Amino acid sequence: MNSLRKSKWFVLSACLAAAVQLTITGCSTVPQSSVVSWREAVRAAKDQSSATFEAVGLLTRESQLDRIERLPADQLKQITESDVAPALPVEARRQWNLALDAMAAYASSVEALVSPELPQGMGDSLQRTGEQIGATANVEQLRSDKELSKAIGALGRQIVAAAANRKARKVMLQVDPAVGEVTTRMAIMLYAAQEKTDAEGKPFVRESGVVPTARVTWDDRVTAVQEKFRDATAGPERRALAQQYAVLLDKRAAFEESLMSLRRALIDLGAAHTAAAQGRSADLGTLVAAMREDVKLAKDLAESLKKKPQ
């Protein structure tokens, strides 16, 4: 990510974080534009997720094919599904999309509350939406991620509990903590770091999520080039390997930044909902624009992964 985009994300995140700390004043309604923009941001998050995870899949698949190519025939006599398994299991992708779909359904229901003419039976519709989201938490695809299932279940229950209200702000205020739980859990699925101590009492940081998993694949590629460089003797060959090494490092950094950008987008999505719920203006246009830009960058990264050498 270049300095301009980093600055943009920093300013946006800082503004959202600072706004949460302000005392709620004045505005008792939620601007329709804020609700519409938040729904658009959820949609942008889904697009960004799709593009980013496509790049993850390409990275892993190429490494799998490299491994198959290198292994002697007597060590790989039969190819199996596990040899070309997707980087992100189908179940995990479904979990992710179910969470985004739940927030999109909720956003559409709240958007109807702020329409000029409130649709008849809107409260019943909101309750049905909450019940459907709550039921989603119990589907088979979510059983393996108890935290995400729990967060989606809480979102559904809070929507049902708030359905009697006819004011979008009251609904959003009541549901806001559950939205935050969902977006936080999704951010953790991408990257989390915990400070730990080993058996000797020495501190270390344990990382988890998609980011460190992808980093292992990149490190394998970098190591392979380093080993070739060690054995190379001709100057042109060493130069070519050094260039390939530098390209790999750049791609690894861009790849990791793409995943962290998606993580930041989810955190900002939760903060933007809080701002809208409290009747404060949030620059959702900037958030959506940044997410759309990251979609393009993720697609460009995916295209670069299709090219050799990697």
C-alpha positions as CSV (number, residue, x, y, z in Angstrom):
1,M,0.0,0.0,0.0
2,N,1.4,3.4,-1.0
3,S,1.8,6.3,1.5
4,L,-1.3,8.1,0.2
5,R,-3.5,5.1,0.7
6,K,-2.0,4.4,4.1
7,S,-2.6,8.0,5.1
8,K,-6.2,7.7,3.9
9,W,-6.8,4.6,6.0
10,F,-5.1,6.2,9.0
11,V,-7.3,9.3,8.8
12,L,-10.5,7.3,8.3
13,S,-9.8,4.9,11.1
14,A,-8.7,7.7,13.4
15,C,-11.8,9.7,12.7
16,L,-14.1,6.7,13.3
17,A,-12.3,5.7,16.5
18,A,-12.4,9.2,17.8
19,A,-16.0,9.6,17.0
20,V,-17.0,6.6,19.1
21,Q,-15.5,8.3,22.1
22,L,-17.6,11.5,21.7
23,T,-20.7,12.2,23.9
24,I,-23.8,11.5,21.9
25,T,-25.6,14.7,21.2
26,G,-28.5,16.2,19.3
27,C,-29.5,14.0,16.4
28,S,-32.3,11.5,17.3
29,T,-32.7,10.0,13.8
30,V,-30.5,8.1,11.5
31,P,-29.9,9.8,8.1
32,Q,-31.2,7.6,5.3
33,S,-28.0,8.2,3.4
34,S,-26.0,6.6,6.3
35,V,-28.0,3.4,6.3
36,V,-27.8,3.1,2.5
37,S,-24.1,3.8,2.6
38,W,-23.6,1.2,5.3
39,R,-25.4,-1.4,3.2
40,E,-23.2,-0.5,0.3
41,A,-20.2,-0.9,2.5
42,V,-21.3,-4.4,3.5
43,R,-21.6,-5.2,-0.2
44,A,-18.2,-3.7,-0.9
45,A,-16.8,-5.9,1.9
46,K,-18.2,-9.0,0.2
47,D,-16.6,-7.9,-3.1
48,Q,-13.3,-7.2,-1.4
49,S,-13.4,-10.6,0.3
50,S,-14.1,-12.4,-2.9
51,A,-11.2,-10.8,-4.7
52,T,-8.8,-11.2,-1.8
53,F,-9.7,-14.9,-1.3
54,E,-9.3,-15.6,-5.0
55,A,-5.7,-14.4,-4.7
56,V,-5.2,-16.7,-1.6
57,G,-6.5,-19.6,-3.7
58,L,-4.2,-18.9,-6.6
59,L,-1.2,-18.6,-4.3
60,T,-1.9,-22.0,-2.7
61,R,-2.8,-23.8,-5.9
62,E,0.5,-22.7,-7.6
63,S,2.5,-24.0,-4.6
64,Q,0.6,-27.3,-4.7
65,L,1.4,-27.7,-8.4
66,D,5.0,-26.9,-7.8
67,R,5.2,-29.6,-5.1
68,I,3.5,-32.1,-7.5
69,E,6.0,-31.2,-10.2
70,R,9.0,-31.6,-7.9
71,L,8.1,-34.9,-6.3
72,P,9.5,-38.1,-7.9
73,A,6.9,-40.3,-9.5
74,D,7.5,-43.0,-6.9
75,Q,6.5,-40.6,-4.1
76,L,3.3,-39.5,-5.7
77,K,1.8,-42.4,-7.6
78,Q,-1.8,-41.2,-7.2
79,I,-3.1,-37.7,-7.1
80,T,-5.9,-37.1,-4.5
81,E,-8.2,-34.3,-3.6
82,S,-6.0,-33.3,-0.7
83,D,-3.1,-32.6,-3.1
84,V,-5.0,-29.7,-4.6
85,A,-7.3,-28.8,-1.7
86,P,-8.4,-25.1,-1.7
87,A,-6.5,-22.8,0.6
88,L,-9.6,-21.7,2.3
89,P,-12.0,-24.7,2.8
90,V,-15.4,-24.4,1.2
91,E,-16.9,-24.5,4.7
92,A,-14.9,-21.5,5.8
93,R,-15.9,-19.5,2.7
94,R,-19.5,-20.3,3.3
95,Q,-19.2,-19.2,7.0
96,W,-17.7,-15.9,5.8
97,N,-20.4,-15.3,3.2
98,L,-23.2,-16.2,5.7
99,A,-21.9,-13.5,8.1
100,L,-21.8,-10.9,5.3
101,D,-25.3,-11.9,4.0
102,A,-26.7,-11.6,7.5
103,M,-25.4,-8.1,7.9
104,A,-26.7,-7.2,4.4
105,A,-30.2,-8.5,5.2
106,Y,-30.2,-6.5,8.4
107,A,-29.0,-3.4,6.6
108,S,-31.9,-3.7,4.1
109,S,-34.4,-4.0,6.9
110,V,-33.1,-0.9,8.6
111,E,-33.1,0.9,5.4
112,A,-36.8,0.3,5.0
113,L,-37.3,1.9,8.4
114,V,-35.9,5.2,7.2
115,S,-37.7,5.3,3.9
116,P,-40.1,8.3,3.4
117,E,-43.1,6.0,3.7
118,L,-42.7,3.3,6.3
119,P,-43.9,0.0,4.7
120,Q,-46.8,-1.6,6.5
121,G,-45.8,-4.5,8.7
122,M,-42.2,-3.4,8.8
123,G,-41.8,-4.5,12.4
124,D,-42.9,-8.0,11.4
125,S,-40.5,-8.0,8.5
126,L,-37.6,-6.9,10.8
127,Q,-38.5,-9.7,13.2
128,R,-38.5,-12.3,10.4
129,T,-35.1,-11.0,9.3
130,G,-33.8,-11.5,12.8
131,E,-35.3,-14.9,13.1
132,Q,-33.8,-16.0,9.8
133,I,-30.4,-14.7,10.8
134,G,-30.7,-16.4,14.2
135,A,-31.5,-19.7,12.5
136,T,-28.5,-19.2,10.2
137,A,-26.3,-19.4,13.3
138,N,-27.3,-23.1,13.7
139,V,-26.6,-24.3,10.2
140,E,-24.0,-27.0,9.7
141,Q,-21.5,-24.7,8.0
142,L,-21.1,-22.6,11.1
143,R,-20.7,-25.4,13.7
144,S,-17.0,-25.5,13.3
145,D,-16.6,-21.8,14.2
146,K,-18.4,-21.5,17.5
147,E,-17.4,-17.8,18.0
148,L,-18.8,-16.7,14.6
149,S,-21.9,-18.8,15.1
150,K,-22.4,-17.2,18.5
151,A,-21.9,-13.7,17.1
152,I,-24.4,-14.3,14.3
153,G,-26.9,-15.8,16.7
154,A,-26.6,-12.7,19.0
155,L,-27.2,-10.5,15.9
156,G,-30.4,-12.3,15.1
157,R,-31.7,-12.2,18.7
158,Q,-31.0,-8.5,19.0
159,I,-32.8,-7.7,15.8
160,V,-35.8,-9.7,17.0
161,A,-35.7,-7.9,20.3
162,A,-35.6,-4.5,18.6
163,A,-38.3,-5.3,16.0
164,A,-41.0,-3.6,18.1
165,N,-39.3,-0.3,17.5
166,R,-40.2,1.8,14.5
167,K,-37.2,4.1,14.8
168,A,-34.1,3.1,12.9
169,R,-31.8,4.7,15.5
170,K,-33.3,2.7,18.4
171,V,-33.0,-0.5,16.4
172,M,-29.4,0.2,15.4
173,L,-28.4,1.2,18.9
174,Q,-29.8,-2.0,20.3
175,V,-28.2,-4.2,17.6
176,D,-24.9,-2.3,17.4
177,P,-23.0,-4.5,20.0
178,A,-23.9,-7.6,18.0
179,V,-22.8,-6.1,14.7
180,G,-19.5,-5.3,16.4
181,E,-19.1,-8.9,17.6
182,V,-19.6,-10.2,14.0
183,T,-17.1,-7.8,12.4
184,T,-14.6,-8.3,15.2
185,R,-14.8,-12.1,14.8
186,M,-14.3,-11.8,11.1
187,A,-11.3,-9.6,11.5
188,I,-9.8,-12.2,13.9
189,M,-10.4,-14.9,11.4
190,L,-8.0,-13.0,9.1
191,Y,-5.4,-12.1,11.7
192,A,-4.9,-12.1,15.4
193,A,-1.8,-11.9,17.6
194,Q,-1.6,-12.9,21.3
195,E,1.3,-12.3,23.6
196,K,2.4,-15.6,25.2
197,T,5.3,-16.9,27.2
198,D,7.2,-20.1,26.6
199,A,8.2,-22.9,29.0
200,E,11.2,-20.8,30.0
201,G,9.1,-17.7,30.6
202,K,10.3,-15.9,27.5
203,P,7.7,-13.7,25.8
204,F,6.6,-14.4,22.2
205,V,3.7,-13.5,19.9
206,R,1.4,-16.2,18.6
207,E,-0.2,-15.3,15.3
208,S,-3.3,-17.0,13.9
209,G,-5.6,-16.6,10.9
210,V,-5.3,-16.4,7.2
211,V,-2.4,-14.0,7.1
212,P,0.3,-16.1,8.9
213,T,-1.0,-19.2,7.0
214,A,-0.4,-17.5,3.7
215,R,2.9,-16.2,4.9
216,V,4.2,-19.8,5.3
217,T,3.5,-20.4,1.6
218,W,5.4,-17.3,0.6
219,D,8.3,-18.2,2.9
220,D,8.6,-21.6,1.2
221,R,8.9,-19.8,-2.2
222,V,11.5,-17.4,-0.9
223,T,13.5,-20.2,0.7
224,A,13.4,-22.1,-2.6
225,V,15.0,-19.2,-4.5
226,Q,17.6,-18.7,-1.7
227,E,18.6,-22.3,-2.1
228,K,19.0,-22.0,-5.9
229,F,21.0,-18.8,-5.4
230,R,23.4,-20.6,-3.0
231,D,24.1,-23.2,-5.6
232,A,24.4,-20.8,-8.6
233,T,27.9,-19.8,-9.8
234,A,27.3,-17.8,-13.0
235,G,26.9,-14.1,-12.6
236,P,23.8,-13.8,-14.9
237,E,22.1,-16.7,-13.1
238,R,22.7,-15.1,-9.7
239,R,21.4,-11.8,-11.0
240,A,18.2,-13.4,-12.3
241,L,17.7,-15.2,-9.0
242,A,18.3,-12.0,-7.0
243,Q,15.7,-10.3,-9.1
244,Q,13.3,-13.1,-8.6
245,Y,13.9,-13.0,-4.9
246,A,13.2,-9.2,-4.8
247,V,10.0,-9.7,-6.7
248,L,8.8,-12.4,-4.4
249,L,9.4,-10.2,-1.4
250,D,7.4,-7.4,-3.0
251,K,4.6,-9.7,-3.8
252,R,4.6,-11.2,-0.3
253,A,4.3,-7.7,1.2
254,A,1.5,-6.7,-1.2
255,F,-0.3,-9.9,-0.5
256,E,-0.2,-9.6,3.2
257,E,-1.2,-5.9,3.0
258,S,-4.2,-7.0,0.9
259,L,-5.4,-9.3,3.6
260,M,-4.8,-6.7,6.3
261,S,-6.7,-4.1,4.3
262,L,-9.7,-6.4,4.4
263,R,-9.3,-6.8,8.1
264,R,-9.2,-3.0,8.6
265,A,-12.3,-2.6,6.4
266,L,-14.3,-5.0,8.6
267,I,-13.2,-3.1,11.8
268,D,-14.1,0.2,10.1
269,L,-17.4,-1.3,9.0
270,G,-18.3,-2.0,12.7
271,A,-17.2,1.5,13.7
272,A,-19.3,3.1,10.9
273,H,-22.4,1.2,12.1
274,T,-21.8,2.6,15.6
275,A,-21.5,6.2,14.2
276,A,-24.7,5.8,12.2
277,A,-26.6,4.3,15.1
278,Q,-25.6,7.3,17.3
279,G,-26.9,9.7,14.7
280,R,-23.4,10.9,13.8
281,S,-22.1,11.3,10.3
282,A,-19.4,8.9,9.2
283,D,-17.5,9.2,5.9
284,L,-18.9,6.0,4.6
285,G,-18.2,7.2,1.1
286,T,-14.5,7.2,1.8
287,L,-14.7,3.8,3.3
288,V,-16.6,2.3,0.3
289,A,-14.2,4.0,-2.1
290,A,-11.2,2.6,-0.2
291,M,-12.7,-0.9,-0.3
292,R,-13.4,-0.6,-4.0
293,E,-9.8,0.4,-4.6
294,D,-8.7,-2.6,-2.6
295,V,-10.9,-4.8,-4.7
296,K,-8.9,-3.7,-7.8
297,L,-5.6,-4.2,-6.0
298,A,-6.5,-7.7,-5.0
299,K,-7.6,-8.5,-8.6
300,D,-4.3,-7.1,-9.9
301,L,-2.4,-9.2,-7.3
302,A,-4.3,-12.3,-8.4
303,E,-3.4,-11.6,-12.1
304,S,0.3,-11.3,-11.1
305,L,0.1,-14.6,-9.3
306,K,-0.9,-16.2,-12.6
307,K,2.3,-15.1,-14.3
308,K,5.7,-16.9,-14.1
309,P,8.2,-16.7,-12.6
310,Q,6.7,-16.4,-9.2
